[in-house]
Amino acid sequence: MLKGKNLKKEVFSILLLLIICFAYAYQKPILTAGKATDYAALCLQFPPKRLGIKAVDINWDDITPKKFSIDKKSGFLNQITNQRELSVTLKAKNGEELNVRMDAYNGRCLEVTGPLN
């Protein structure tokens, strides 16, 4: 009888821990606008090789953030865990607009679109 009660207690503890972990994964904090702009600038200055673009040397005083949007990631597991993407549109003084798409939680650069591609 004692083993049954301990087993129930352990199963309940594990279940509670899983619920807490899932709740945190579902509601992770998204990057602020300032951090998102900084990560977009880093993505343009030091782009990942998998994107296939060259580094951009831009005077960042001429660049202003124009638009931020948060979108849901596609895929079954991403929708269950509420995963998001962050798109930052940067506007230069010469009128060019650069769009940087990144992971909304850690700033990992996913795609760069605009006249630099």
C-alpha positions in Angstrom: 0.0 0.0 0.0 2.8 2.4 0.8 4.5 1.8 -2.6 1.2 2.7 -4.3 1.0 6.0 -2.5 4.6 6.9 -3.3 4.1 6.0 -7.0 1.1 8.2 -7.2 3.0 11.0 -5.5 5.9 10.6 -8.0 3.6 10.5 -11.0 1.8 13.6 -9.8 5.1 15.4 -9.3 6.3 14.6 -12.7 3.0 15.6 -14.3 3.1 18.9 -12.4 6.6 19.5 -13.6 5.6 18.8 -17.2 2.7 21.2 -17.0 4.9 24.0 -15.7 7.5 23.4 -18.4 4.8 23.4 -21.1 3.3 26.6 -19.7 6.7 28.3 -19.8 7.3 27.1 -23.4 3.9 28.3 -24.5 4.4 31.8 -23.0 8.1 32.5 -23.5 8.9 36.2 -23.5 9.3 37.8 -27.0 12.1 40.2 -27.8 11.5 43.9 -27.2 11.6 46.4 -30.1 15.1 47.7 -29.2 16.6 44.2 -29.0 14.8 43.2 -32.2 16.3 46.2 -34.0 19.8 45.3 -32.6 19.5 41.7 -33.7 18.3 42.8 -37.2 21.4 45.0 -37.4 23.6 42.1 -36.4 22.0 39.9 -39.0 22.8 42.5 -41.7 26.3 43.1 -40.6 27.2 39.5 -39.9 24.7 37.3 -41.9 24.7 33.6 -41.4 26.3 31.7 -44.3 23.1 29.7 -44.9 21.4 32.9 -46.1 23.8 33.4 -48.9 24.0 37.2 -48.7 27.0 39.4 -48.2 27.5 41.6 -45.1 26.1 45.1 -45.4 28.1 48.1 -44.4 25.4 50.7 -43.6 25.6 53.8 -41.5 23.1 52.9 -38.8 22.4 56.5 -38.0 20.5 56.6 -41.4 18.4 53.5 -40.6 15.1 53.7 -38.7 12.9 50.8 -37.7 9.6 51.2 -39.6 7.5 48.2 -38.8 7.5 45.2 -36.4 5.2 42.2 -36.8 4.9 39.0 -34.9 3.6 36.0 -36.9 2.9 32.4 -36.0 5.3 29.8 -37.2 3.8 27.1 -39.5 3.8 23.4 -38.5 1.9 21.3 -36.1 4.4 21.3 -33.3 5.1 25.0 -33.6 1.4 25.8 -33.3 0.9 23.5 -30.3 3.8 25.3 -28.5 2.8 28.7 -29.7 6.1 29.5 -31.6 6.4 33.0 -33.2 8.5 34.8 -35.8 9.4 38.5 -35.7 9.7 40.6 -38.8 11.5 43.9 -38.6 11.3 46.4 -41.5 14.1 48.9 -41.5 14.0 52.0 -43.7 17.1 53.8 -44.9 17.3 57.6 -45.8 17.5 56.7 -49.5 14.1 55.0 -49.3 15.3 51.4 -49.3 13.4 49.0 -47.1 15.0 45.9 -45.6 12.9 43.2 -44.0 14.6 40.9 -41.5 12.7 37.8 -40.3 14.0 36.3 -37.1 13.0 33.9 -34.3 10.9 36.0 -31.9 12.6 34.6 -28.7 16.3 34.5 -29.4 16.8 36.7 -32.4 18.2 34.0 -34.7 18.2 35.4 -38.3 15.9 33.4 -40.6 15.7 35.5 -43.7 16.6 38.9 -45.2 14.5 40.4 -48.0 14.8 43.7 -49.7 17.1 45.4 -52.1 20.2 43.9 -50.6 19.3 40.3 -51.6 
